[in-house]
Amino acid sequence: MKIVPRQIDVFLTKPPINFTAFLFHGNDTGLISERARQLAHLFNHNLDDVFSVTRLTGEMLSSEVGLIVDSAAAIPALGDRRLVLIKGRGTELLAACKLALAKHIEAAIIIVEAHETTTKHALVKLFENSKTAASIGCYTDGVSDIRALASDMFAADNIKASSDALDIIARRLGSDRGSSRREIEKLALMAGPNGKLNAEEVHFALGDNAKLAIDDIAEALASGAVARLQQSLQKAWHEDANAVMIVRGCQSYFQQLGLAGYAMRNGESAQNAIRGLRPPPHFKLQNRLHLHLRRWQPQKAMDIVNRLQDVELQIKSTSLDDRIRTSQSLLGICLRAPH
């Protein structure tokens, strides 16, 4: 059975009692691990209990196809059911998982983490088509997901973060749930219990080389500068920037262009239109935005936002190389930029 995104949170709190196997898959390894661990704790609070919990890897299953079935059949020292935790890429898990699901195992709980799969993968389809197994997609968090995560984590320490600060966090993070949690934890530590965070503090704290490279990509894209775009992309890949984050950074930049452009149509000066943007752009980007407002009509800028949203969806839903897809899409936009 496929668990759709809006049902995942409730499902992980109370899965149906007839479900015995669960697959977590997607491109966000941190979210895969977080959700798998959350579900596992429903069945055993101590995941290091070797007498009741068995851990398997893809390498082990590729050489012994029946290992899941054998592990599930082992009687746990404590509790009613043995917990079988499996980690792998995806393809090397298929044969062993197919055998295990065909056996209709009821005496154990099987939780699988597959880190290199798409929605079209045979392993994902296997779990989706089972009546006693669940397939749970774990893909890069959206802006609203990260904003909610940050709000919840700050609330635990009674930290007050401004709306602009939360906007920056939501747009800067999201390539990996684990990484996002660590960065938000650093911000919470910086603020301290009962503390406060404003946009400037968050902007400074989250500044890194990869983000600067993404800013350069957005600027080159809006300028129609093909050579600079290619150089900036190479720098971003060298900094190990996430493809989705690059596309989102460009979305954010063109959205700011569009909103500022519409504000100018309503009588605002370019300077006031840029200052009124939320979240406020970094001061280094304000001069660039000012120049690009002369080049881009607001509707054309928002058309690019829509196109980039389609690119993000394609990156998340296809098995093509993320970097190639991103580079080709941005180059196409850059070549058609107004001069």
N, C-alpha and C positions, 0 to 999 in steps of 0.2 A: 504494500500500500504506500502510495506517495503522500507524505504529509506536507500540505501547502504551507507557505511561510506564515500566514496569519494564524495557523493552528499549532505551530511548533511549541510555543511557550506553554500552552495548556497541555499539550501532549506529553511534554517532558516532565510535567508535574504529576500526571496521573495517566500513564499509558494503559491501554486496554489489557485486561488480565490474560487474554488469549494470545497476546503478542510475545514471542520468545526470541526474536532476532531483530536487530536494529543496525542500519547502515548509516553512517554519517559521511557525507562526501561533499566535494566542492573545491573552491580555490582559496578558502580562508582556513589555513591550518590551525590557527589559534582558536577560531570559533568551533572547528571540528572537535578539537581536544576538550574545549570548555563544555560543550554540550554532551559529549560522550561521558565525561567525568560526572556531570550533573546527573545524567540518567543512571550511571553505574552506582552512584551513592544511594539510589532508591532501593537497591537490592543488597548492598553491602557497604557499611560505613567505613570499613577498613580495606582499601583496595590493595594493600600490601600483604594481606592474609593469604599466604601461599597454600593453606589447607583448604581454602574455599574459592580462591580466585586463580585462574590460569591465564597467563599472558602468552600470546602467540604472535609471530611476525610473518610477513609475507614470504620471507626467505624460507622459514620453516615449513610453510604450507605448500610452497612450490615443489618441495621434495617429498612431502608426506601429505597427500590429498585427504586422507582420512583423519587427520589430527584433530580437527574441530569436533568431529563425531566422537572420537575416543575421549577427548577432554571433557565433553559435555556429559559423557556417561560416567565419569568418575564421581563417586559419592563424596560430597563435601563434609568436612569434619564438623562444621557449624552451619546452621541454617538449612533451609529446605532445598535450595537450588545452588548449583555451582555457577559461578560467573566466569564467562570466557571472554577475555578482552583481546582484540586482534587489531594490529596496526600494519598497514602496507600501502603500496602505491595504488593497486586496483586490479590490474589484469592477472597478476599472480595469485590473487585471492579467489578468482572466479570458480575454478573447479572445486575447491574445498568447500566454498559456500554453497554451491549448487548441490553437492552431496549432502551437506548438513540440512538444508531446507527440505530436500526430498525425504529425509528421515523423519520429518515432523517431530523434532526434539521438543519435549515438554519439561524435562527434568533439569534444564539449565537455561540461563539467559546468555545470549550471544550478542556482543556489541562490537561492531566493526568500524574502524576508521580507515577510510580510503582517501589518500591525499592527492592522487593524480587521476581524477575521473571527471567526466562531464555528465550532463543529464542524459546523454545518448549512450553512455557506456553500458556494456552488457551486464556488468555487476549491478549497476543502478536499476536497470530494467528487471533483473532477477528479483530484487527486493520489492520493487513496485508491483510486480505481478503476483506476489505471494499474499495469501490471506492472513498469515500469522507473522509477517515480517514488515518492517517499516523502513522507508527510504527518506532520510532527512537531509535536504540540501543546506550547505553551509557556505554561503557566498559573501563576498565583501560587503560589509555594513554600509547602509545608506546614511545620508546626512542625519535623518531623524533618529536612526538607530544609535549613532554615536552620541548625539545630543542627549538622548534618553539615558544612555549608559553613564555619561559624565554627570548628569543631574543626579542619578541614583547614587553614584559613588561619592559625590560631594555631600549629598544629604546625610550620608552615614556619619560624617564628621561635622555636620552643621556648617558647611562652607557655603558662602554666598558668592556665586559667580554671576557676573552681569550677562545680559542677553547677548551682547556683542562678543563677550569672551566665549560663551557656549557656541556661538556661530563659528568662531575661528577654530575651536576644537573640533567641531563637527566636520568642517571642510578640510582641515589639515590631516586628521587621522582617518582610519577606516580600512587600510590595506590588509590588516591582520588584527583579529580581536585581541590576541595576546599582547601584541605591541601596543595597541590602543589602551588596554588596561594599564600597562606599565607607564605609559606617558601620562595618563590621567592620575595615576598614583603619585607620580613625581610632582604634578601640579598641586595635588592635595597636601603632599608633604611640605611643599613650598609655602602654601597658604597657612597650614596648621589648623588644628581644631578651632571652630568658630571664626575662621579667617574669611578673607574676601579676595576675589580675583577679578581684575579688570582686563579689558581687551589688550592693552599695551603689555601688561605682565605676561599674558598668555602668548602673545605674538613673539615676545622675546624668548620665552622659555622653550617654545616649540620650534624656534628657528634652527634649521640645519641645512647642510649642503644640498641635500636632495630637494628641499623646498625651494631654495634659491634657483636651482636648475629648472624646476617647474615654472617658476615665475618668468625665467628667460625664455622658455618654450612658448608660453602664452604671449609674451611680448613680440617674439619673432613671428608667431602665427598671425597676430593682428596686423603686423607691419608688412606681411607678404614677403618676408625676407627668407628665402628658401635656404641659402647657405647657412645663415645663423640658426635656423630651425634645426637643420641637420646636426650642426655642432652642438647645440643645446641638448638634443635628444641623445647624442653619444655621451655627453657628460652625465645626463640623468641615468642612462643605463649603467654607466661606470659607477655611479653612486648607488646602484641597485634600487632605483626608484621603481615604484609599482605602477604598472600601466594604467590601472583604473584611477590612481591618484593623479597621474599626469592629465588624463582626460577630464577629471573633475576640476583640476586647477584651471584648465582652459575654459571649462564651462563657467566657472565662477568669474573669470576675467571678462568673458563676453557678456555675461549677465550684468555685471557692473557697468559695462559699456552701454548696454541697452537701457538699463534703468536711469543712468545719468543722462543719456540722450533724450529720453522721454521727459525728464525733469527740465531739461533745457528748452524743450518745446513748450513747456508750461510757463516759461519765463525766467527760470533760474539761470544764473551765470554758470559757466563751466566749473569754476572753482567751488561754488556753493553746491552744485549738483554732485560733485565728487565727494565733498565733505559730508554730504547727507547720506552717503551710501552706508548700509549696514550688512555685514560688519565693515567698519571703516578700513579702506585699503591702507597697506603699509605706505609710509611717506615716500619710499623709493619708487613705488608704483604710481603715485599720483601724477607725476609729470608725464609718464608714459600714457596714462589714461587720457590726460588732457590732449595730447597729440592725436591719439586714436579716435577721439570724439569727432575730430574734423574729417576723418577718413570713413567712419562707419555710421550709417544711418541706424537708428535704434531698432527698426524692424529687422534689418539684415543681421544685426548683432544677435537678436533673439532667435533668428532662424538658425544661426550657427550653434546656439545653445541646444536647440532641438536636435540638430544633426549630431552633436557630440553626445547627447543622451542616447541616441541610437547606437553610436559607436561603443559606448560603455556597455549597453545591453548585449551587443554582439561579442564583446570581449568575455563577458560572463557566461554566455550561453553556447559558445563554440569551442572546438578543440584546436583551432588555429593558433599559431604562436602569437602571444599577446603583444610582443614588441613589434613584430612585423605588421600586425593589424593596426596598431596605434600609429606607427610611423607612416604607413601608407595613407591612412585616413587624414592625418594632420597635414601631410604634404599636399593632398588634394585640396584641402581648404586653403592652405597657404598660396597655392598657385592661382586661386580664384579670388584672392583678397583684392578689394578695391584699391586703386592707386590715386 
